[in-house]
Amino acid sequence: MTQVTELQPSDGRLVYDARPARWRIGLIALATDHTTERDFARMSPGAEVAVYVSRVMNHNPTTVENLRRMAPRLSEAAALILPDEPLDVVAYSCTSASVAIGDEAVTAAIRRAKPGVPCVTPPSAAAAAFEHLGVRRISLLTPYIRSVSEPFVGYFAARGLETVTLTCLGIEDDRDMARLAPDSIAALAREVCDPAAEGLFISCTAVRAAEAAEKIEQALGKPVVTSNQAMFWQAMRTAGCDLPVSGYGRLLH
């Protein structure tokens, strides 16, 4: 016969930490996202930074109309991240949808589920990153079709950034965007970044640009900001973590 012992939660041998990790980042990724979680794991400076992920249904092709269809689902996705437990920040991992829906609307939807929790979007993080880096004139590279890409020019202009050149690759499916090889992204970046630009922004959380950012910076001799790199940087800053990260461009140093 098996002897069973059940300890009580108040047993003096059970020692509890205040929380499993010091900094807690909530992440809302797209249902089809292959890239963001992997990028966040690579860029994490240590076990004290924890990322808790939920997903939101999205639809291809990537059009402005389909991007806006995510807005009503954001509250539900946010609510699934550690219900009734505190988070330091919530990041919404879609650059083009943040522009199409609007940062304010994204934040409002997330805060309906997570009242008072700061929110980060990739384009707002990119704008903050360029301000931090002292960059005012940028070249912009996106994987999207033209109608999804062009609103970025006005978005960044409203935040004090001049877009010198805009190059879009015309890809309609974000799963194909995730298949772009980092070396191919690096080659394109070197080709399209205008000499007059002070920095380069590579848009899209699906694109594996973060792992190529430092290589591109070395080739261009100017700062390179990518969606996931900027979003992770801003999320860590918002959470209160200023630990440096090497290998992903000067922004995270």
Number of C-alpha atoms within 10 A of each C-alpha: 3 4 4 6 6 5 10 9 10 8 8 8 9 9 9 8 6 7 10 12 14 14 20 21 24 25 26 24 24 23 12 17 21 19 23 28 19 12 20 20 14 15 21 18 16 12 12 13 19 17 21 15 19 19 21 20 13 21 17 12 16 20 20 18 14 15 22 18 15 19 20 12 15 25 20 16 21 26 16 16 23 13 11 10 8 14 20 18 24 28 25 27 29 24 24 26 28 24 25 22 17 15 20 12 15 23 22 15 20 26 19 15 19 23 10 12 18 17 25 25 29 30 28 21 24 25 23 17 23 24 14 10 16 12 19 19 21 26 23 25 23 23 25 24 19 16 13 22 24 15 14 21 16 14 19 20 14 11 13 15 18 18 21 18 17 19 20 17 14 16 16 16 17 23 17 12 23 21 13 15 13 18 15 11 20 20 13 15 26 14 10 15 24 19 12 11 19 21 25 30 26 26 26 27 30 27 28 26 32 28 21 22 27 21 18 24 21 12 12 19 11 17 24 33 31 29 28 34 29 27 29 25 27 26 27 22 13 18 20 13 16 14 14 13 17 12 15 23 22 17 21 19 12
